Amino acid sequence: MRLLSVALAVMALPVAAALPQYNLYLSDLSKDLSVSNSVKINGTATYINQPAFSRDGKSLFFTLEQGKDAAVQTDIGRYHIADKKQDLLTKTALSEYSPTLLSDGSGVSVVVVEADQTQRLWKVDWQGNTSLLKADPKGVGYHAWGPDQDLLLFILGDKEDNHTVRYLDKNGKLTTLATGVGRALSWQPGTQKGYYTQAKDNQLYLSFYDVKTTTATATELALPAGGQDLVWWSADTLLVSAGTKIYQWQVSGKQGWTLWLDLSKDCGTEVSRFALNKERNQLAFVCKA
């Protein structure tokens, strides 16, 4: 099962230097769905991952490896798009992952690997100050904010097949939705439906949770081979990266996945996580080194 790689980005690894190596690109995206003016954010291959645009589109946040050997950890990096300069939003002795914009505009939420290896959600404000955001649950690997201060959470299990997706409402009630899951968590725009993936017969399939009806639905739509990461282009169009391409699926349509964008000229290996700015004219994507 491919899911072993799902948790490596957030689990505290015995040998931090074993973090996989990537390159992060920022490209202009035209109306005819072609990319141009691609810029590699990092100078040399490193652990650089989990891109997220600021709401105004002026900055790109990401997880960035820092230090060497036993001192390796991760901070949240920030790329200022207009002047093509990079700095760090966090500079801590702990490891922060998965920068995700907070709806009130006060900063980003991140997964922090604490000193005792506990993984929980923290907040980082725009001055780089950190504070615990959610004391529970522990073992958070990934997260996605819903429309009502609610969350989809990927929670690490004691082994690969025991990773779960859980729903946390604004009042702190936690509901387990599925076990044996992929890392993708994504809310359909304009709805109260949170999408995630479940493994079946060594393949990932789309599932979603409808907050209104409190119903979890496992679909029969398999992701393209090697695909894991999901991003919504619009309320009706869901994107997934697989290999060197990005595919689309229309929620209201009857077709499966169709080609949306070919990135093989910019990434000859494998595209994993990717992000779109609000205006949909820039694309950030991670390429395996």
C-alpha positions in Angstrom: 0.0 0.0 0.0 1.3 3.5 -0.9 0.0 5.1 2.2 3.3 4.7 4.2 4.6 7.9 2.5 1.5 9.7 3.7 2.6 10.2 7.3 6.4 10.7 6.8 6.0 14.5 6.4 4.6 15.0 9.9 5.7 12.0 12.0 8.8 12.6 14.1 11.4 10.7 12.3 14.3 9.0 14.3 16.7 10.4 11.7 15.6 13.9 10.7 18.0 14.0 7.7 15.8 11.2 6.2 13.2 13.8 5.1 12.5 13.4 1.4 13.9 16.0 -1.0 11.8 18.3 -3.2 11.8 21.5 -5.2 9.1 24.1 -5.0 8.0 26.0 -8.1 5.9 29.1 -8.6 4.4 29.6 -12.0 2.0 31.9 -13.8 -1.2 30.2 -14.9 -3.0 31.4 -18.0 -6.7 31.3 -18.8 -6.0 28.5 -21.4 -4.4 26.5 -18.5 -0.8 26.7 -19.5 2.1 27.6 -17.1 4.9 30.1 -17.7 7.6 32.0 -15.9 8.3 29.2 -13.5 10.5 30.1 -10.6 12.2 27.6 -8.3 11.8 28.9 -4.8 14.7 26.9 -3.2 18.3 27.0 -4.4 19.0 23.3 -3.9 16.8 20.3 -3.3 15.6 20.1 0.3 12.5 19.3 2.3 10.3 22.1 1.0 6.6 21.2 0.9 3.0 22.1 1.7 2.6 25.4 -0.2 -0.2 27.8 0.7 -0.9 31.3 -0.8 -1.8 34.3 1.4 -5.3 35.6 0.8 -3.9 38.7 -1.0 -1.7 36.5 -3.2 1.4 38.5 -2.3 3.1 35.7 -0.3 3.6 31.9 -0.5 4.0 29.9 2.7 5.6 26.5 2.9 7.3 24.0 5.2 11.1 24.2 5.0 13.9 22.0 6.4 16.4 23.8 8.6 19.7 22.7 10.2 21.8 19.6 9.6 22.2 16.1 10.9 20.7 15.6 14.4 19.7 19.3 14.5 17.4 19.1 11.5 13.9 20.4 12.0 11.4 22.4 10.0 10.1 25.9 10.1 7.5 27.8 8.1 9.1 29.7 5.2 7.6 32.7 3.4 8.3 33.8 -0.2 7.5 37.4 -1.1 6.3 37.0 -4.7 6.7 40.6 -6.0 10.4 41.0 -5.0 11.2 37.2 -5.1 12.7 37.2 -1.6 12.4 34.5 1.0 12.4 34.6 4.8 11.2 32.5 7.7 7.9 33.1 9.5 9.0 30.8 12.4 12.4 30.2 13.9 11.9 27.7 16.6 13.6 24.6 18.0 10.5 22.6 17.3 9.2 21.4 13.9 6.3 23.1 12.2 4.4 21.7 9.3 1.4 22.4 7.0 0.8 26.2 7.2 -2.9 26.8 6.7 -4.6 30.2 6.7 -6.8 31.1 9.6 -10.2 32.5 8.6 -9.9 35.6 10.8 -6.7 36.6 9.0 -4.6 36.6 12.1 -2.0 34.1 11.0 -1.7 30.4 10.0 -2.4 27.2 11.8 0.4 24.6 11.8 1.1 21.1 13.0 3.8 21.2 15.6 6.0 18.3 16.7 6.5 19.2 20.3 9.5 18.3 22.5 7.9 15.1 23.7 6.9 14.2 20.1 3.3 15.1 20.6 1.7 16.5 17.4 -1.0 19.2 17.9 -2.4 22.2 16.2 -0.7 25.6 17.0 -1.2 29.1 15.7 1.5 31.3 14.2 0.7 35.0 13.9 2.3 37.3 11.3 5.1 38.3 13.7 6.1 34.6 14.1 4.7 34.2 17.6 3.5 30.7 18.3 0.7 29.5 20.7 -1.2 26.3 21.2 -4.4 26.4 19.2 -6.0 23.0 20.0 -4.9 21.0 23.1 -6.8 18.0 21.7 -6.8 15.9 19.7 -3.2 14.8 19.7 -1.5 13.0 16.9 -2.6 15.5 14.2 -0.8 14.9 10.9 -2.8 17.2 8.6 -5.8 19.6 8.9 -8.2 21.6 6.8 -10.5 24.3 8.2 -14.2 24.2 7.3 -16.7 27.1 6.9 -17.8 27.1 10.6 -14.5 27.0 12.5 -14.7 23.3 12.2 -11.9 20.9 11.0 -11.1 17.8 9.1 -8.2 16.1 10.8 -5.8 13.4 9.7 -4.8 11.6 12.9 -1.8 9.3 13.1 -2.4 5.7 14.1 0.0 3.3 15.6 0.5 1.8 12.2 -0.2 2.7 8.6 -3.6 1.1 8.3 -4.8 2.8 11.5 -4.5 6.5 10.4 -8.0 8.1 10.7 -9.9 11.1 9.4 -11.9 12.8 12.1 -14.3 15.8 12.2 -13.9 18.4 14.9 -16.8 20.8 15.3 -16.4 24.3 16.7 -17.6 23.1 20.1 -14.9 20.5 20.4 -16.9 17.4 19.5 -14.7 14.9 17.7 -16.2 12.3 15.3 -14.2 9.5 13.5 -15.2 9.3 9.9 -12.9 6.7 8.4 -9.8 4.5 9.1 -7.2 3.5 6.6 -7.0 6.9 4.9 -4.9 9.1 2.6 -3.5 12.5 3.6 -5.8 14.6 1.5 -8.3 16.9 3.2 -10.2 19.5 1.3 -13.5 21.3 1.8 -15.7 21.8 -1.3 -16.2 25.6 -1.7 -19.6 27.0 -0.8 -20.7 23.8 0.9 -20.3 22.0 4.2 -18.8 19.0 2.6 -15.3 17.9 3.5 -13.5 15.6 1.1 -10.9 13.0 2.1 -9.7 9.6 0.7 -9.9 6.0 1.8 -7.8 3.0 0.9 -9.4 -0.1 -0.6 -7.5 -2.8 -2.5 -4.3 -0.7 -2.6 -6.1 2.2 -4.2 -7.4 5.5 -2.8 -11.0 6.5 -3.3 -12.8 9.7 -2.7 -15.1 10.1 0.3 -16.8 13.1 1.8 -18.5 14.1 5.0 -21.6 16.3 4.9 -21.9 18.3 8.1 -25.5 19.2 7.5 -26.7 15.6 7.4 -23.8 14.3 9.6 -23.3 11.6 6.9 -20.0 10.2 5.7 -20.1 8.8 2.1 -17.6 6.6 0.4 -17.7 7.0 -3.4 -16.6 4.6 -6.1 -14.4 7.2 -7.7 -10.7 6.0 -7.5 -8.0 8.6 -7.7 -5.6 8.3 -10.7 -2.6 6.0 -10.1 -0.2 7.6 -7.6 -2.6 10.5 -6.9 -3.0 11.7 -3.3 -3.4 15.5 -3.0 -6.6 17.4 -3.7 -7.3 21.1 -4.5 -10.6 22.7 -5.6 -10.4 24.8 -8.7 -14.1 25.8 -8.3 -17.1 24.6 -6.4 -17.7 22.0 -9.1 -14.2 21.0 -10.1 -11.8 19.0 -8.0 -8.1 18.6 -9.0 -5.6 15.9 -8.1 -1.9 15.6 -8.9 -0.6 12.3 -10.2 2.8 11.7 -11.8 3.7 14.8 -13.7 0.1 15.8 -14.4 -2.9 17.3 -12.7 -6.3 15.8 -13.4 -9.8 17.2 -12.9 -13.2 15.7 -11.9 -16.5 17.5 -12.2 -18.8 16.9 -9.3 -21.9 17.4 -11.4 -20.6 15.4 -14.3 -20.6 11.7 -15.1 -17.0 11.4 -16.3 -14.1 10.3 -14.2 -10.8 12.1 -14.1 -9.6 13.9 -17.2 -6.3 15.7 -17.9 -6.3 19.3 -16.6 -2.6 20.3 -16.8 0.6 18.7 -17.9 3.6 19.8 -15.8 6.2 17.4 -17.3 8.2 20.2 -18.8 8.7 21.7 -15.4 8.8 18.5 -13.3 10.2 15.4 -14.8 9.7 13.2 -11.7 6.5 13.5 -9.7 4.2 16.4 -8.6 2.8 16.1 -5.2 1.2 19.0 -3.2 0.1 22.0 -5.1 -1.8 25.3 -4.4 -3.6 28.0 -6.4 -3.9 31.6 -5.5 -7.3 33.2 -5.1 -7.2 34.8 -8.5 -6.4 31.5 -10.1 -3.5 33.0 -12.1 -0.6 31.4 -10.2 0.2 27.8 -9.3 2.7 26.6 -6.7 3.7 22.9 -7.0 6.1 20.6 -5.3 8.3 18.4 -7.5 10.2 15.3 -6.2 13.9 15.9 -6.5 
